[in-house]
Amino acid sequence: DWLVRSADPRGVVLGYDHRFGRGREGSAQLLREKGLSVREVPPVVWGGKPVSSSRIREALLRGNVAEAHHLLGYPYSIGGNVREGRKEARLLGTPTANISWPEGKVRPPAGIYTGWAHITPRFPGPVREGLPALLYLPPQGELEVHLLTENRNLYGLSLRVGFLEYLRPHATFESQASLEKQIQEDVAAARRYFGL
């Protein structure tokens, strides 16, 4: 009733499974009963199933950022200002830019990923291509971004990062030597991914 009174629409377009109102009782059928012309948009299907926000969220929570990329049509991304960290990665020869994880944003599992990185100006839209990067997402805290083709001071700059591929899960190491060896293997795997 409110829609008819306030907007007097010529028609309404809804997704094939859209529900609205109290208890999600509203539907395309209800709108038709109110005399409105309704067009229901069929689902976009990928891999034999409809694309949905739930499906994207589930892919991300499994660490399948490549599937989320296909479902979204662009890489899943986060952005923020680069903060100064503990500078431990710099001592290991792989300096990183640290970005706080945005509150409320779906967080893939802790691990190592490849991704695109865009430096200022801050892009509000999807991250398609940029600088190839190795991404370290710890179990908690900030995302660490190592640029594979550049080495410059990014403190205070805005960085937007798009996740491309999951390389391996988070791990702890018994020695500094084993950590350094794994970091070099991660960098090599990321470089291979980008064909560098």
N, C-alpha and C positions, 0 to 999 in steps of 0.2 A: 504493500500500500504506500509506504514511504517513497519507494522508487518511482511509482507512477505519479504521485502527487508532486514530488520535488523536481523530477527531471523530465517527465512525460516522454520517455524514450521511444524512438521509432522501432527499436529492437535491442536485444541484449545478446551478447556473445559470451558463452561460458565454456570452460573446459569440460571434457566428456564426463568427468566424475566430480564436478564442482558442487559443493554444498555450502550453505550460508545460513546465518540467523541463529536463533536460540536452539541449542542442541543440534546444530547443523541440519535442521528440518527443511530448510529451503532448498529447492531444486529447480531444474529446468521445467519440470512438469508443473510445479506450483506457479511459476511465472506464466506459463501458457494458460493455466486456469484463470489467471488475472487478466488475460487478454493481450499479453505481450507477445511479440514475435521473438522467438528464441532460436539462436543458431548454436549448436553444440559442436565444438572443435574436437576432432578425433585425436587420440593420443599420438605423440611422436614415439615411434618404436625403434629401439636399438637393441640388437642381440636377442630379438624375439620377445622383448618385454617393454612395457611403456616406460618412458623416461619420467622420473618424478623426483621431487626434492628428497623423499625418503630413500629412494634408491641411490641417489648421489651421496647422501649422508652416510648410508651403510657402506658404500664403497670407500669413502674416506676413512671411516672408523676401522676398516680392515687394512688400511694402508694402500689400497688400490687406487692411487692417484691417477694412474693412466686411464682407468675406467671412468673415474670422475671427469677427467679431461674430455673423453669422448661424449659423455652424457651432457656436460655443460656446453661443449663446443669450444671451450678455451680452458687453459689450465686453472685449477683452483689456486687462489692467490690470497696473500695477506700483504699489508703495507704498514709502514711506520717509520719513525725517525730512528736513525742509527745511534745506538747508545754505546758508551764506553764500557767494555767488559773487563775481565781479569787479565786479558792479553796473553793467556796461556797458549792459545793456538798460534799466535805470532811467534812465540818461542819455538814452536814445533815446525815453523816454516810454512804454515798455512793460515795467514791472518784472516780473521772473520769479522764481519759486521754483525752486530747483535740487534735484533728487533724484538720488542715485547710482543707476546702473542695476544691478539685482541680478545678482550673478554667476550664470551658468548659465541665465538667463532669455533666451528667444528675443528678439532685437533686430531690429525692422523696419529697413528702409533709412533712412539719414539723410534728414531732410526735415521738412516742416511738416505737422502734423496738427491736427484738431479733437478735443476730448475732454471728458469729464466729470471734475471734480475734487471730491474729498471731503476736507474738513479734519477734524481729530480729532473724535471718537475714531477710531482706526484701524479700518477695516472689514476683517475677514479675508475676506469673501466678495466676490462679483462687484460691480462698480461699474455701477449702472443709470443713475441720474440724479444730478445734483449741480450744481455751478457750471460754467457753460460756460467752456471754456478753449481757448487756442491753445497747441499743444505744439510745441516745437522740439527735435528729436532730432539732435544733431550726429553726425558720423562716429564719434567716440569721446567718452567722457566722459558727463557728467550730462545728464539730461533737464531742459529748462527749460520751466516752466509759467507762462503769462500768463493770469490770470483776466480774463475779458471784462466781468464785471459787478461786480467788487469790487476794491478796492485797499487791502490791509492787510498789515501785517508778519506774515509766516508763519514767520520763522526759529525753528527748534527744534520746530515743530509737525509732526505726522504728516500726510502728504498721500497720498491714493490716487488714481490717475489711470487712467481708461479711455479707450482709443483708439477714435475713431469713424470718421474719414474722413481719407484722405491728400489733402493739398492740392497739394503740389509737392515736388520733390526739393531737397536741400541745394544751396546755391550760394555762390560767393564773389563779392564786389563790389569794383569798382575804386575806388569813392569812398564816403565817409560819406553823401553825399547819395543815391546810388543804393541803399545799404543802408536808409536811413531811408524812402525811397519804397517799397521792397519790403515793409518791415515794416508800413507803413500799409495796403498792399494785402492783406497776409496777415491783418491784423486785420479789415479790411472783409470779406474772404472768409469768415472764421470767423463774424463777426457775421451775415452772410447765411445761413450754414449753420444757425445756431440761430434765425433769424428775429428777430434783435435790431435 
